[in-house]
Amino acid sequence: FCKVRHQLKSKRKRKIHGFKCLIIFLISVFCVSGVDGQQDWGVNYSPSYVCALKGSTVQLSCTVKYPHYHQLKTVFWTKPAVAVTETPNLCLDPENRGRVQCVSEYKDTYRITLTNVTEADKHIYYCRFTTNTEDGKWTGIPGAQLDVTDLQVETQQSVKVRDSVTLTCKSSCSLPQQTTFIWFRNRQRLTTGIITENQLQLQSVSRHDSGNYQCAVSEYQHLKSPPVYLQVGYPPKSVSVSISPSAEIVEGDSVTLSCSMELIFMNILFQGFRELLCTQLLGLWWDVED
């Protein structure tokens, strides 16, 4: 009887020990390894947003994350699908040949390089990867967003001598904070003026400041904005007035006042007779006849 009882106790101990081992195994699998848990899957993007100049080169990187017991099979960059079932591999797309490159930077990190970007490249880009299991598929959301912009110069187009002028280099999206702007007049890089971020300030301008102004960023000096012409006007010189007829004038007579002047504007010399509006004689108010 004692022998049988001892055998039953031994069997119960083995069952309890086996049950404990099973519990420990399940905890290690589900809590430590995180089987099928979303915390074991993911994609990190660097950078997650880019504002790029039209014609420039853009690089996006993604680092993929998956359970340690999976083996990575494929990783590729894609963009919003045209069809429901379509997830195109951008680096295998014939339309992108020679302009888009994909490389593996280091373990689990993959980079896409887009050269000569255009408006058509404005998308959200995703990293998609698969592992050696049937359900081992993952697309990294929310992805990395690419905006594409060009540069435009804004300023008042006509100013007077000794005025102060501010020119602004504008873009449709926010370029990186470390962007350095440079300025050109008549295609020559400016060494005068005060440059603050995306603005150029010209103080006490002269007629030599007239010309076509363009802006660019230091990294892509060849990607200039369209030119904007700045006119610096001079006041008229050698103003003289003549009265016709020159004889004595009495009340009720008709009189013509004519103004002769030299006007320098846009670096061109104009000379001729202008008919004055007599509200302010010699106050530089005139009506220019076409």
C-alpha positions in Angstrom: 0.0 0.0 0.0 2.8 2.4 0.9 4.6 1.6 -2.3 1.5 2.3 -4.4 0.9 5.6 -2.6 4.5 6.7 -3.2 4.1 6.0 -6.9 0.9 8.1 -7.1 2.7 11.0 -5.4 5.6 10.8 -7.8 3.2 10.9 -10.8 1.4 13.9 -9.4 4.7 15.7 -8.9 5.8 15.0 -12.4 2.5 16.3 -13.7 2.8 19.5 -11.7 6.4 20.0 -12.8 5.4 19.4 -16.4 2.5 21.9 -16.1 4.8 24.5 -14.6 7.3 24.0 -17.5 4.4 24.4 -20.0 3.3 27.7 -18.3 6.9 29.0 -18.3 7.3 28.1 -22.0 4.0 29.8 -23.0 4.9 33.0 -21.0 8.3 33.1 -22.7 6.7 32.7 -26.2 3.8 35.1 -25.9 5.1 37.7 -23.4 8.8 37.8 -24.2 8.9 36.9 -27.9 5.5 38.6 -28.6 4.3 36.1 -31.3 2.1 37.9 -33.8 2.1 41.0 -31.5 2.2 44.3 -33.3 4.9 45.5 -31.0 7.3 43.1 -32.9 6.4 44.6 -36.3 7.1 48.0 -37.6 9.0 50.5 -39.9 10.8 53.6 -38.8 11.5 56.3 -41.5 14.3 58.8 -41.7 13.3 61.5 -42.5 9.6 61.1 -42.3 9.0 64.3 -44.3 11.0 66.1 -47.0 10.4 69.3 -48.8 12.7 69.1 -51.9 13.5 71.5 -54.7 12.4 70.5 -58.2 15.4 68.9 -59.9 17.2 68.0 -56.7 18.1 64.6 -55.2 16.1 63.0 -52.3 17.1 60.1 -50.0 14.7 58.3 -47.8 15.6 55.4 -45.4 13.5 52.9 -43.6 14.5 50.4 -40.8 12.2 47.4 -40.5 11.3 45.5 -37.4 10.0 41.9 -37.1 10.0 39.0 -34.6 13.4 37.5 -34.1 12.3 34.0 -35.1 11.3 35.2 -38.6 13.7 35.5 -41.5 13.5 38.6 -43.7 12.9 37.7 -47.4 12.1 40.9 -49.3 12.1 44.6 -48.6 11.0 47.2 -51.2 9.8 50.8 -51.5 6.3 51.5 -52.8 3.8 54.3 -53.1 0.0 54.4 -53.0 -1.3 51.7 -55.2 -3.2 52.5 -58.4 -5.2 49.3 -58.2 -6.4 47.6 -55.0 -4.0 44.6 -55.6 -1.1 46.7 -56.8 1.9 47.4 -54.6 4.6 48.4 -57.1 8.3 47.9 -56.3 9.5 51.4 -57.3 13.0 50.2 -57.9 11.8 47.6 -60.4 9.5 50.0 -62.3 10.9 50.5 -65.8 9.7 54.1 -65.8 12.1 54.8 -63.0 15.2 53.2 -64.5 18.3 55.3 -64.0 16.5 57.8 -61.8 15.5 55.7 -58.7 18.0 53.5 -56.8 17.4 51.2 -53.8 20.2 49.9 -51.6 20.7 48.2 -48.3 22.6 50.5 -46.0 23.1 48.0 -43.2 21.1 45.3 -41.5 17.4 45.9 -41.8 17.8 49.4 -43.1 17.1 50.2 -46.7 17.4 53.5 -48.7 15.7 54.8 -51.8 17.3 57.6 -53.8 15.3 59.7 -56.3 17.2 62.0 -58.6 15.9 65.0 -60.5 12.6 65.0 -58.6 9.5 66.5 -60.2 5.9 67.4 -59.2 5.0 63.8 -60.2 7.1 62.5 -57.3 5.0 64.1 -54.7 3.7 61.1 -52.8 3.8 59.3 -49.5 6.4 56.5 -49.8 6.2 53.2 -47.9 8.5 50.4 -47.0 7.0 46.9 -47.4 8.7 43.7 -46.3 8.0 40.0 -46.1 9.4 37.2 -44.0 9.6 33.4 -44.4 6.1 32.8 -42.9 2.8 33.0 -44.7 1.5 35.9 -42.6 4.9 37.6 -42.5 3.9 40.7 -44.5 4.1 44.3 -43.3 3.7 47.8 -44.8 5.0 50.7 -42.7 2.3 53.2 -42.1 2.1 56.3 -42.1 5.1 56.3 -44.4 7.5 59.1 -45.5 6.0 62.1 -47.3 7.8 64.0 -50.1 6.8 67.5 -51.2 8.4 69.1 -54.3 8.7 72.9 -54.8 10.4 75.5 -56.9 11.6 78.9 -55.8 10.0 82.3 -56.6 11.2 85.8 -55.9 8.7 88.3 -54.5 9.3 92.1 -54.2 8.0 95.4 -55.2 9.1 95.7 -58.8 9.5 99.5 -58.9 11.3 101.6 -56.3 13.0 105.0 -56.1 16.6 105.9 -55.5 17.6 105.7 -51.8 14.6 103.4 -51.0 15.2 100.2 -49.0 14.0 97.0 -50.7 13.3 93.5 -49.4 13.3 90.5 -51.7 11.9 87.2 -50.5 12.7 83.7 -51.8 9.4 81.8 -51.5 8.6 78.1 -51.7 5.4 76.2 -51.5 6.6 74.0 -48.7 9.0 74.5 -45.8 12.6 73.8 -46.7 14.9 72.5 -44.0 15.9 75.0 -41.3 19.5 74.6 -42.2 18.9 75.7 -45.8 21.3 78.5 -46.9 19.9 80.9 -49.5 22.0 82.7 -52.1 21.1 85.6 -54.4 22.0 86.6 -58.0 21.6 89.9 -60.0 21.9 89.5 -63.7 23.2 85.9 -63.2 26.1 87.2 -61.0 26.2 86.1 -57.4 25.6 89.0 -55.0 28.2 89.9 -52.4 26.3 93.0 -51.2 23.0 93.3 -49.3 21.9 91.7 -46.1 20.7 88.0 -46.3 18.5 86.8 -43.5 17.2 83.3 -44.0 15.2 83.6 -47.2 15.3 87.4 -47.6 17.6 89.8 -49.2 17.6 93.4 -48.0 19.0 96.3 -50.1 19.4 99.6 -48.3 19.5 103.0 -50.0 19.3 101.6 -53.5 20.8 103.3 -56.6 20.3 102.8 -60.3 23.1 100.2 -60.2 20.8 98.0 -58.2 18.4 97.7 -61.1 18.4 94.2 -62.7 17.1 90.7 -62.8 17.2 89.0 -59.4 17.2 85.3 -58.7 17.5 83.1 -55.6 18.8 79.6 -55.1 20.0 77.4 -52.2 23.7 76.8 -51.7 23.5 73.1 -52.3 21.8 73.5 -55.7 23.0 76.8 -57.1 22.0 75.7 -60.6 18.4 75.4 -59.6 17.7 79.2 -59.7 14.3 80.8 -59.4 12.8 82.6 -62.5 14.2 86.1 -62.8 12.3 89.1 -61.4 13.2 92.6 -62.6 13.8 95.3 -60.0 13.4 98.9 -61.4 15.2 101.7 -59.6 13.8 105.0 -60.8 15.5 108.4 -60.7 13.6 111.7 -60.4 13.5 113.9 -63.4 16.4 116.3 -64.1 16.6 119.7 -65.7 12.9 120.5 -65.4 11.8 123.7 -67.2 8.4 125.1 -68.0 7.2 127.1 -71.0 4.0 129.1 -71.4 2.2 129.5 -74.7 1.3 132.1 -75.8 4.1 134.0 -74.2 2.3 137.4 -74.5 0.4 139.0 -71.7 -2.5 136.8 -70.6 -5.8 138.0 -69.4 -8.7 136.3 -67.7 -10.6 134.0 -70.1 -7.6 133.3 -72.4 -6.5 129.7 -73.2 -3.0 128.8 -72.0 -0.8 125.8 -72.6 1.9 124.9 -70.0 4.6 122.6 -71.3 7.3 120.8 -69.3 10.7 119.8 -70.7 12.8 117.3 -68.6 15.3 114.5 -68.7 13.9 111.4 -67.0 16.2 108.5 -66.0 14.3 105.3 -65.4 15.4 101.8 -65.9 18.8 103.1 -67.0 17.3 104.6 -70.2 17.4 108.4 -70.9 14.1 109.9 -71.9 13.9 113.5 -73.1 10.8 115.4 -74.4 8.0 117.6 -73.6 5.2 116.6 -71.2 2.0 118.3 -70.6 1.7 119.3 -66.9 -1.3 118.8 -64.8 -1.3 122.2 -63.2 -2.6 121.1 -59.8 1.0 121.1 -58.5 3.2 123.0 -60.9 6.8 121.6 -60.8 5.6 119.1 -58.2 6.5 116.3 -60.5 2.9 115.4 -61.3 2.4 114.9 -65.0 0.4 113.1 -67.5 2.6 111.2 -69.9 1.2 111.0 -73.4 1.6 107.6 -75.1 
